[in-house]
């Protein structure tokens, strides 16, 4: 798709996996020989503010011992043709191996009560870490190897 350089390392964007038109895009990619996800904040008036909020959220998850994809890099993104200009900000996180979104699990589940209890436990861990989830939706939880990763 597109390639750019971030801190002397080639970042290869593979596919756009989510887009909020004019605000942000999320790509699967490859950076430092690792599968990653790249979240790029685009809006000229709010990109830096939203980027800072996302980075702070990841750091709070990590500090509170809430499982979240590891933050590998964050900062101002260079212009990438057909993706962003040089006013964008971004984060790079490790890809969760073989992820399954909560909405997929919900549709497949024969035991929604058990799945609901698991989400309540995860939200309780957020609360116990002093975090308040303000963007609560199924897309912000990924499951892999019987672990749940919290996003945003």
Buried (B, 14 or more C-beta within 10 A) or exposed (E): EBEBEBEEBEBBBBEBEEEEEEEBBBBBBBBBEEEBBBBBBBBEEEBBEBBEBBBEBBEBBBEBEBBBBEBBBBEEBBEBEEBBEEBBBBBBBBBBEEBEBBEEBBEEEEEEEEBEEBBEEBBEBBEEBEBEBEEEEEEBBBBBEEEBBBBB
